């Protein structure tokens, strides 16, 4: 994987209930070159923006009042529109317990970054997610622990015909696609 990506043409939705954290994320993402940013204060507003704006990637807090990341992901992944249901979601959350991460994986995340964020880690995750999507097609998340990528139509959208070499995350053994 590359370590430098041109993100100037990428659109990003920030779903975060704390205005100060949205400001920080907006500033960091702008520093990465991302010029098209959308913001939502909860999961319901984020779903509306995903449908209306179709961002290339969503940064989503896990714990938001009324409608959090878990509900957002369940609804998004169940959408009948294949493009919407495979929108990459990177969870950015202070709730980085193993159980939370495993639940997020089950709901269809593409990555997880713990708060407080380190810009270099966030950049690597965003670039890596978008590059895997470009190389291997759109998916409804990373492979769940104990499962392998199968390459079936139900797993991906618009495959380039290249089989990925799965990277494994320590401790969980999950494959990153």
Secondary structure, 3 states (H helix, E strand, C coil): CCCCCCCCCCEEEEECCCHHHHHHHHHHHHHCCCCEEEEECCHHHHHHHHHHHCCCEEEECCCCCCCCHHHHHHHHHHCCCHHHHCCEEEEEECCCCHHHHHHHHHHCCCEEEECCCCHHHHHHHHHHHHHHHHHHCEECCCCCCCCCCCCCCCCEECCCCCCCCCEECCCCCCEEC
